Protein backbone atom coordinates (compact mmCIF):
# COMPACT_ATOMS: atom_id res chain seq x y z
CA UNK A 1 0.00 0.00 0.00
CA UNK A 2 1.42 3.40 -0.98
CA UNK A 3 0.65 6.80 0.47
CA UNK A 4 -2.60 8.67 1.09
CA UNK A 5 -2.84 12.25 -0.19
CA UNK A 6 -5.12 14.83 1.42
CA UNK A 7 -6.17 18.09 -0.23
CA UNK A 8 -7.40 20.95 1.92
CA UNK A 9 -6.67 23.72 4.35
CA UNK A 10 -8.14 25.38 7.42
CA UNK A 11 -8.99 24.00 10.83
CA UNK A 12 -11.24 21.10 9.78
CA UNK A 13 -8.51 19.75 7.51
CA UNK A 14 -5.96 20.15 10.30
CA UNK A 15 -8.22 18.26 12.71
CA UNK A 16 -8.73 15.44 10.21
CA UNK A 17 -4.98 15.14 9.68
CA UNK A 18 -4.38 14.97 13.43
CA UNK A 19 -6.54 11.84 13.36
CA UNK A 20 -5.08 10.45 10.14
CA UNK A 21 -1.57 10.21 11.61
CA UNK A 22 -3.06 8.15 14.43
CA UNK A 23 -4.14 5.65 11.77
CA UNK A 24 -1.23 5.74 9.31
CA UNK A 25 2.52 6.30 9.76
CA UNK A 26 3.44 9.90 8.98
CA UNK A 27 5.69 8.86 6.10
CA UNK A 28 2.63 7.49 4.28
CA UNK A 29 0.74 10.78 4.32
CA UNK A 30 1.02 13.64 1.83
CA UNK A 31 -0.88 16.95 1.99
CA UNK A 32 -1.57 19.43 -0.83
CA UNK A 33 -2.44 22.72 0.84
CA UNK A 34 -4.33 25.83 -0.20
CA UNK A 35 -2.27 29.00 -0.60
CA UNK A 36 -5.20 31.29 -1.50
CA UNK A 37 -5.30 32.64 2.06
CA UNK A 38 -1.57 33.45 2.10
CA UNK A 39 -0.91 37.10 2.80
CA UNK A 40 1.73 39.64 3.72
CA UNK A 41 1.40 41.01 7.24
CA UNK A 42 3.92 43.37 8.84
CA UNK A 43 6.17 42.62 5.84
CA UNK A 44 6.06 38.88 6.56
CA UNK A 45 4.75 36.04 4.39
CA UNK A 46 1.90 34.32 6.25
CA UNK A 47 0.63 30.90 5.13
CA UNK A 48 -2.24 30.26 7.56
CA UNK A 49 -3.39 26.93 6.13
CA UNK A 50 0.10 25.46 6.06
CA UNK A 51 0.75 26.69 9.59
CA UNK A 52 -2.49 25.30 11.04
CA UNK A 53 -1.67 21.90 9.54
CA UNK A 54 1.91 22.02 10.81
CA UNK A 55 0.70 22.78 14.34
CA UNK A 56 -1.90 20.01 14.21
CA UNK A 57 0.59 17.40 13.03
CA UNK A 58 3.13 18.54 15.64
CA UNK A 59 0.49 18.05 18.37
CA UNK A 60 0.41 21.76 19.18
CA UNK A 61 -3.35 22.32 18.84
CA UNK A 62 -5.45 21.91 21.97
CA UNK A 63 -8.96 20.45 21.43
CA UNK A 64 -9.90 21.65 24.91
CA UNK A 65 -9.23 25.25 23.78
CA UNK A 66 -11.20 25.02 20.54
CA UNK A 67 -8.10 23.71 18.74
CA UNK A 68 -6.06 26.83 19.42
CA UNK A 69 -2.29 26.59 19.64
CA UNK A 70 -1.03 25.46 23.02
CA UNK A 71 0.65 28.15 25.07
CA UNK A 72 0.06 30.87 22.49
CA UNK A 73 0.39 34.48 23.64
CA UNK A 74 -0.22 37.77 21.82
CA UNK A 75 2.20 40.30 23.27
CA UNK A 76 3.70 41.16 19.87
CA UNK A 77 0.25 41.64 18.37
CA UNK A 78 -0.86 43.85 21.24
CA UNK A 79 2.30 45.91 21.02
CA UNK A 80 1.98 46.31 17.26
CA UNK A 81 -1.65 47.36 17.63
CA UNK A 82 -0.67 50.09 20.10
CA UNK A 83 1.66 51.41 17.40
CA UNK A 84 -1.11 51.41 14.81
CA UNK A 85 -0.08 48.18 13.04
CA UNK A 86 -3.10 45.99 12.40
CA UNK A 87 -3.38 42.34 11.46
CA UNK A 88 -6.34 40.12 10.67
CA UNK A 89 -6.47 37.42 11.82
CA UNK A 90 -4.69 38.01 15.11
CA UNK A 91 -1.07 36.81 15.02
CA UNK A 92 0.29 34.97 18.03
CA UNK A 93 3.86 35.17 19.30
CA UNK A 94 4.68 31.54 18.43
CA UNK A 95 3.12 31.96 14.98
CA UNK A 96 5.19 35.11 14.48
CA UNK A 97 8.37 33.06 14.78
CA UNK A 98 7.11 30.77 12.00
CA UNK A 99 6.34 33.75 9.76
CA UNK A 100 9.78 35.23 10.41
CA UNK A 101 11.58 32.04 9.39
CA UNK A 102 9.42 31.50 6.30
CA UNK A 103 10.00 35.06 5.13
CA UNK A 104 13.74 34.75 5.72
CA UNK A 105 13.85 31.56 3.65
CA UNK A 106 11.82 33.09 0.81
CA UNK A 107 13.99 36.21 0.71
CA UNK A 108 17.11 34.03 0.55
CA UNK A 109 15.78 32.41 -2.63
CA UNK A 110 13.84 29.38 -1.41
CA UNK A 111 10.55 28.54 -3.09
CA UNK A 112 7.42 28.31 -0.97
CA UNK A 113 7.62 24.53 -1.28
CA UNK A 114 11.24 24.52 -0.08
CA UNK A 115 10.43 26.87 2.81
CA UNK A 116 7.51 24.63 3.80
CA UNK A 117 9.77 21.56 3.76
CA UNK A 118 12.26 23.34 6.03
CA UNK A 119 9.50 24.32 8.46
CA UNK A 120 8.10 20.79 8.42
CA UNK A 121 11.50 19.41 9.44
CA UNK A 122 11.93 22.01 12.18
CA UNK A 123 8.47 21.19 13.56
CA UNK A 124 9.52 17.54 13.69
CA UNK A 125 6.71 16.45 11.37
CA UNK A 126 7.15 13.39 9.13
CA UNK A 127 4.24 14.14 6.81
CA UNK A 128 5.19 15.65 3.45
CA UNK A 129 3.34 18.98 2.95
CA UNK A 130 3.18 20.65 -0.44
CA UNK A 131 1.71 24.06 -1.24
CA UNK A 132 -0.56 23.69 -4.27
CA UNK A 133 1.70 26.13 -6.14
CA UNK A 134 4.84 28.17 -5.61
CA UNK A 135 3.29 31.13 -7.42
CA UNK A 136 1.21 33.86 -5.84
CA UNK A 137 -2.49 32.91 -5.81
CA UNK A 138 -4.94 34.87 -3.65
CA UNK A 139 -8.62 34.31 -2.99
CA UNK A 140 -10.33 37.66 -3.49
CA UNK A 141 -13.96 38.59 -2.88
CA UNK A 142 -15.30 41.34 -5.09
CA UNK A 143 -17.46 43.78 -3.14
CA UNK A 144 -18.90 47.20 -4.06
CA UNK A 145 -15.90 49.45 -4.43
CA UNK A 146 -13.23 46.83 -5.00
CA UNK A 147 -11.92 43.46 -3.85
CA UNK A 148 -10.89 42.18 -0.43
CA UNK A 149 -9.33 39.01 0.92
CA UNK A 150 -11.52 36.14 2.08
CA UNK A 151 -10.30 36.77 5.64
CA UNK A 152 -11.42 40.39 5.44
CA UNK A 153 -14.79 39.35 4.04
CA UNK A 154 -15.39 36.88 6.86
CA UNK A 155 -14.45 39.54 9.40
CA UNK A 156 -16.77 42.17 7.94
CA UNK A 157 -20.47 41.33 8.36
CA UNK A 158 -21.49 44.36 6.29
CA UNK A 159 -19.54 43.37 3.16
CA UNK A 160 -21.70 42.33 0.21
CA UNK A 161 -20.16 39.65 -2.02
CA UNK A 162 -20.54 40.13 -5.75
CA UNK A 163 -18.07 37.52 -7.02
CA UNK A 164 -15.02 35.47 -6.03
CA UNK A 165 -11.80 35.13 -7.99
CA UNK A 166 -8.47 33.42 -7.48
CA UNK A 167 -6.03 36.13 -8.38
CA UNK A 168 -2.92 34.81 -10.12
CA UNK A 169 -4.25 31.29 -10.63
CA UNK A 170 -4.33 31.51 -14.43
CA UNK A 171 -0.59 32.16 -14.54
CA UNK A 172 0.31 29.68 -11.81
CA UNK A 173 1.17 26.02 -12.09
CA UNK A 174 0.93 23.20 -9.60
CA UNK A 175 4.19 22.03 -8.09
CA UNK A 176 5.48 18.77 -9.53
CA UNK A 177 5.47 17.20 -6.09
CA UNK A 178 1.82 18.13 -5.51
CA UNK A 179 0.88 16.47 -8.82
CA UNK A 180 3.06 13.46 -8.04
CA UNK A 181 1.44 13.13 -4.60
CA UNK A 182 -1.97 12.88 -6.30
CA UNK A 183 -0.96 10.65 -9.19
CA UNK A 184 0.99 8.10 -7.12
CA UNK A 185 -1.43 7.90 -4.19
CA UNK A 186 -3.32 4.81 -3.13
CA UNK A 187 -6.16 7.02 -1.98
CA UNK A 188 -6.83 10.76 -2.39
CA UNK A 189 -9.04 12.53 0.15
CA UNK A 190 -10.67 15.92 -0.29
CA UNK A 191 -10.77 17.02 3.33
CA UNK A 192 -13.74 18.89 4.85
CA UNK A 193 -12.55 22.37 3.88
CA UNK A 194 -14.39 25.56 2.94
CA UNK A 195 -15.37 24.90 -0.71
CA UNK A 196 -15.02 28.50 -1.89
CA UNK A 197 -12.19 29.82 0.21
CA UNK A 198 -10.04 26.69 0.17
CA UNK A 199 -10.96 23.79 -2.13
CA UNK A 200 -11.88 25.91 -5.15
CA UNK A 201 -8.65 27.87 -4.66
CA UNK A 202 -6.65 24.62 -4.88
CA UNK A 203 -8.61 23.43 -7.92
CA UNK A 204 -8.08 26.80 -9.63
CA UNK A 205 -4.36 26.02 -9.89
CA UNK A 206 -3.77 24.54 -13.35
CA UNK A 207 -2.88 20.86 -13.16
CA UNK A 208 -4.63 19.96 -9.92
CA UNK A 209 -8.10 19.25 -11.28
CA UNK A 210 -6.66 17.28 -14.20
CA UNK A 211 -4.54 15.18 -11.83
CA UNK A 212 -7.61 14.32 -9.76
CA UNK A 213 -9.37 13.14 -12.91
CA UNK A 214 -6.39 11.10 -14.14
CA UNK A 215 -5.13 9.52 -10.93
CA UNK A 216 -5.72 5.78 -10.64
CA UNK A 217 -6.32 6.31 -6.90
CA UNK A 218 -9.78 6.28 -5.38
CA UNK A 219 -10.82 9.88 -4.69
CA UNK A 220 -13.02 10.38 -1.64
CA UNK A 221 -14.53 13.69 -0.52
CA UNK A 222 -15.70 14.45 3.01
CA UNK A 223 -18.54 16.98 3.14
CA UNK A 224 -17.60 20.24 4.85
CA UNK A 225 -21.30 21.00 5.37
CA UNK A 226 -23.63 19.52 8.00
CA UNK A 227 -27.26 20.41 7.47
CA UNK A 228 -27.09 24.01 6.32
CA UNK A 229 -23.89 24.97 8.15
CA UNK A 230 -20.25 24.94 7.15
CA UNK A 231 -18.21 22.97 9.68
CA UNK A 232 -16.31 25.30 11.96
CA UNK A 233 -18.14 28.43 10.77
CA UNK A 234 -20.19 29.99 13.56
CA UNK A 235 -21.52 32.81 11.39
CA UNK A 236 -23.31 33.22 8.10
CA UNK A 237 -20.53 34.61 5.90
CA UNK A 238 -20.08 31.41 3.90
CA UNK A 239 -23.57 31.42 2.42
CA UNK A 240 -23.16 34.49 0.17
CA UNK A 241 -19.84 33.14 -1.13
CA UNK A 242 -21.46 29.81 -1.95
CA UNK A 243 -24.28 31.54 -3.82
CA UNK A 244 -22.12 33.90 -5.90
CA UNK A 245 -20.03 30.91 -7.01
CA UNK A 246 -22.99 28.89 -8.25
CA UNK A 247 -24.14 26.99 -5.18
CA UNK A 248 -27.93 26.92 -4.89
CA UNK A 249 -27.71 26.46 -1.13
CA UNK A 250 -25.40 25.64 1.75
CA UNK A 251 -25.86 21.88 1.82
CA UNK A 252 -24.07 18.59 1.33
CA UNK A 253 -25.99 18.24 -1.91
CA UNK A 254 -24.57 21.51 -3.24
CA UNK A 255 -21.04 20.33 -2.39
CA UNK A 256 -21.67 16.98 -4.10
CA UNK A 257 -22.83 18.79 -7.22
CA UNK A 258 -19.73 20.99 -7.08
CA UNK A 259 -17.19 18.16 -6.98
CA UNK A 260 -19.11 15.12 -8.18
CA UNK A 261 -17.12 14.83 -11.42
CA UNK A 262 -13.89 14.44 -9.41
CA UNK A 263 -15.03 11.98 -6.76
CA UNK A 264 -15.52 8.24 -6.53
CA UNK A 265 -17.07 8.47 -3.06
CA UNK A 266 -18.57 11.24 -0.94
CA UNK A 267 -19.07 11.11 2.83
CA UNK A 268 -21.94 13.06 4.40
CA UNK A 269 -22.97 13.51 8.02
CA UNK A 270 -25.52 11.26 9.69
CA UNK A 271 -27.89 14.21 10.14
CA UNK A 272 -28.14 14.45 6.32
CA UNK A 273 -29.43 10.89 6.01
CA UNK A 274 -32.88 12.18 5.03
CA UNK A 275 -31.48 13.64 1.80
CA UNK A 276 -29.17 10.71 1.00
CA UNK A 277 -31.14 9.58 -2.05
CA UNK A 278 -31.34 13.13 -3.38
CA UNK A 279 -27.58 13.54 -3.04
CA UNK A 280 -27.04 10.22 -4.81
CA UNK A 281 -28.48 11.77 -7.95
CA UNK A 282 -25.48 14.10 -8.04
CA UNK A 283 -22.95 11.72 -6.48
CA UNK A 284 -23.96 8.01 -6.67
CA UNK A 285 -21.14 6.80 -4.41
CA UNK A 286 -22.29 8.56 -1.25
CA UNK A 287 -22.27 7.11 2.26
CA UNK A 288 -23.04 8.33 5.76
CA UNK A 289 -20.74 8.80 8.74
CA UNK A 290 -20.41 11.07 11.77
CA UNK A 291 -18.03 13.68 10.33
CA UNK A 292 -18.11 16.13 13.26
CA UNK A 293 -14.72 16.13 14.99
CA UNK A 294 -14.46 17.30 18.61
CA UNK A 295 -11.18 15.67 19.57
CA UNK A 296 -8.35 13.54 18.22
CA UNK A 297 -10.28 10.32 18.92
CA UNK A 298 -13.13 11.57 16.71
CA UNK A 299 -10.66 12.53 14.00
CA UNK A 300 -8.96 9.12 14.15
CA UNK A 301 -12.33 7.33 13.94
CA UNK A 302 -13.29 9.30 10.84
CA UNK A 303 -9.86 8.86 9.25
CA UNK A 304 -9.94 5.12 9.90
CA UNK A 305 -13.30 4.77 8.19
CA UNK A 306 -12.26 6.80 5.16
CA UNK A 307 -8.89 5.10 4.76
CA UNK A 308 -10.16 1.55 5.38
CA UNK A 309 -13.54 1.90 3.67
CA UNK A 310 -14.15 -1.38 1.84
CA UNK A 311 -16.77 -0.17 -0.62
CA UNK A 312 -15.69 -0.53 -4.25
CA UNK A 313 -13.86 2.75 -4.77
CA UNK A 314 -11.19 1.74 -7.25
CA UNK A 315 -11.13 3.31 -10.72
Buried (B, 14 or more C-beta within 10 A) or exposed (E): EEBBBBBBBBBBBBBBBBBBBBBBEBEBBBBBBBBBBBBEBBEBBBBBBBBBBBBBBBBBBBBEEEBBBEEBEBEBBEEBEEEEEEBEBEBBBBBBEBBEBBBBBBEEEBBBBBBBBBBBEEBEBBBBBBBBBBBBBBBBBBBEEEBBBBBBBBBBEEBEBEEBBBBBBEEBBBBEBBBBBBBBBBBBBBBBBBBBBBBBBBBBBBBBBEBBEEBEBBBBBBBBBBEEBBBBBEEEBBBBBBBBBEBEEBBBBBBBBBBBEBBBBBBBBEBBEEBBEBBBEBBEBBBBBBBBBEBBEBBBBBBBBBBEBEEEBEE
